[in-house]
Amino acid sequence: MCRALDEMFEESTNKGIQMGIKQGIEQGIEQGIERGVKNTQIKIAIKMLVRNNQTLEEISEIVGLDLDALRELKKSI
């Protein structure tokens, strides 16, 4: 009887771990997509502002990024 309970406990524990891992991966993917979308939106906004001849300082105030971060983003555009 104890052995059967141990096996049931082990099986349910393993199932719980698998479900937790799956859920964690799904959440990680969702967060990655959200960050990617946000970065893309910021890059598009920066491109538009640069085309309108706005300075990096003005863009920094509009998008809420510090100048160093903005310079790095501008290099990747």
Residue, then its C-alpha position, 0 to 999 in steps of 0.5 A: m500500500c505504501r509503495a502504491l502511494d509513493e508511486m502515485f505521489e511521484e507520478s503526480t509530482n512529475k506531472g506537476i513539474q512538467m506542467g510548471i515547466k510548460q507554463g513557464i516556457e509559454q509565459g517566457i515566449e509571451q514576454g519575449i514577444e511583448r518586448g519585441v513588439k515594444n522595441t519595434q514600436i520604439k524603433i519605428a517612432i525613432k525613425m519617424l522622429v529622426r526623419n522629422n529632423q528632431t534632435l536626440e534630446e527631443i526624441s529622448e524626452i518623447v520616448g522616455l529613453d536616456l541618450d545613451a540607450l537612444r544612441e545604441l538604438k539608433k545605431s541598430i536602425 
